[in-house]
């Protein structure tokens, strides 16, 4: 049974909304070779609990297209050394009474663009649009 870090009372006081929430933004370039090497899910969740966090959004699949969990249809980050970082985070947070949602980028990402150029919008010169420079 998950323990409560006071989150149940906080949800009652805020009309069902989290009082202290974190969005964990995690976009790791493919050249990083030791992702999760020193990660300790229990310490991670305990730190959140001590900070009175009652809700967190964790990463499942980032904007680069890399998954941080075992998958047969996606692309696991090539430098992952932690087999299931997502699963470990979710389990550890639940043990601390912290509610969890997973961030999953559903748009065209770096990996899809590399492997499926035909999915990208290109200009007349055949270059992929750089939306930041479009003005």
PEHUKA-V121439 format. One record per residue. PHI is phi in radians with two decimals (999 if undefined). PSI is psi in whole degrees, 0 to 359 (NA if undefined). OMEGA is omega in degrees with one decimal (999 if undefined). Layout:
[[PHI,PSI,OMEGA] [PHI,PSI,OMEGA]]
This chain:
[[999,127,179.5] [-1.11,142,177.1] [-1.44,161,178.9] [-1.78,135,175.0] [-1.79,26,-176.5] [1.62,359,-175.9] [-1.09,324,-179.5] [-1.06,316,178.7] [-1.16,320,179.2] [-1.06,319,179.6] [-1.12,321,177.7] [-1.14,320,-177.9] [-1.25,338,-176.2] [-1.91,17,178.7] [1.19,30,177.7] [1.66,354,179.3] [-1.60,151,176.1] [-1.13,147,178.1] [-1.61,318,-179.6] [-2.18,107,-175.3] [-2.10,151,177.7] [-2.25,135,169.2] [-1.89,110,-179.3] [-1.46,111,-177.3] [-1.65,118,-170.6] [-2.41,99,179.6] [-2.23,102,-170.9] [-1.90,122,-179.0] [-1.08,151,-177.0] [-1.12,341,-179.6] [-1.35,349,176.6] [-1.30,122,-167.8] [-1.79,356,-175.4] [-2.35,47,-176.1] [-1.13,123,178.5] [1.50,6,-175.8] [-0.96,313,-177.1] [-1.82,15,-176.7] [-1.26,133,176.4] [-2.24,104,-174.3] [-1.05,322,-179.0] [-1.12,314,177.9] [-1.11,320,178.5] [-0.99,308,-177.4] [-1.20,323,177.9] [-1.12,322,177.6] [-1.11,316,177.2] [-1.07,316,-179.2] [-1.10,317,178.1] [-1.07,330,178.9] [-1.49,5,179.5] [1.16,22,175.9] [-1.18,131,179.2] [-2.02,359,180.0] [-2.71,138,177.7] [-2.49,142,169.2] [-1.77,120,179.1] [-1.91,166,-174.8] [-1.59,134,172.4] [-1.91,313,-179.5] [-2.52,119,-173.0] [-1.48,177,-177.9] [-1.17,345,175.6] [-1.43,346,178.0] [1.75,8,-176.8] [-1.66,136,176.6] [-1.61,148,179.0] [-2.02,35,178.1] [-2.68,160,178.4] [-1.14,134,179.4] [-2.56,145,177.1] [-1.69,342,-176.7] [-1.95,347,179.9] [-1.84,195,179.0] [-2.07,112,175.3] [-1.24,142,178.4] [-0.90,130,-174.9] [-1.12,342,-179.4] [-1.83,15,-178.5] [-1.19,129,171.8] [-1.99,349,174.9] [-1.68,116,-170.0] [-1.05,318,-177.6] [-2.49,73,-177.8] [-1.05,318,179.3] [-1.05,308,-178.8] [-1.04,319,179.0] [-1.13,318,179.2] [-1.12,314,-178.4] [-1.07,311,-178.9] [-1.06,313,-177.9] [-1.15,321,178.4] [-1.16,317,178.4] [-1.07,322,177.7] [-1.08,333,179.4] [-1.63,4,179.7] [1.38,20,-178.6] [-1.71,129,177.9] [-1.38,147,-172.0] [-2.33,139,167.8] [-2.19,150,-179.5] [-1.84,132,174.9] [-1.46,128,-179.8] [-2.37,108,178.9] [-1.20,122,-177.2] [-1.86,2,-179.0] [-1.60,182,174.2] [-1.14,131,-176.6] [-2.18,180,-178.6] [-0.94,311,-177.6] [-1.15,316,177.7] [-1.09,318,-179.7] [-1.09,322,178.8] [-1.18,321,-173.4] [-1.69,345,-178.5] [-2.42,68,-179.0] [-0.98,330,-179.3] [-1.13,346,177.6] [-1.47,348,-175.6] [-1.58,153,174.1] [-1.48,126,-178.4] [-2.12,156,177.4] [-1.53,185,-177.2] [-1.10,336,178.9] [-1.50,0,179.3] [1.47,10,179.2] [-1.56,142,176.5] [-1.17,134,179.2] [-1.03,136,170.6] [-1.80,99,-174.1] [-1.09,335,178.9] [-1.18,335,-177.8] [-1.75,3,-174.6] [-1.32,338,177.3] [1.34,NA,999]]
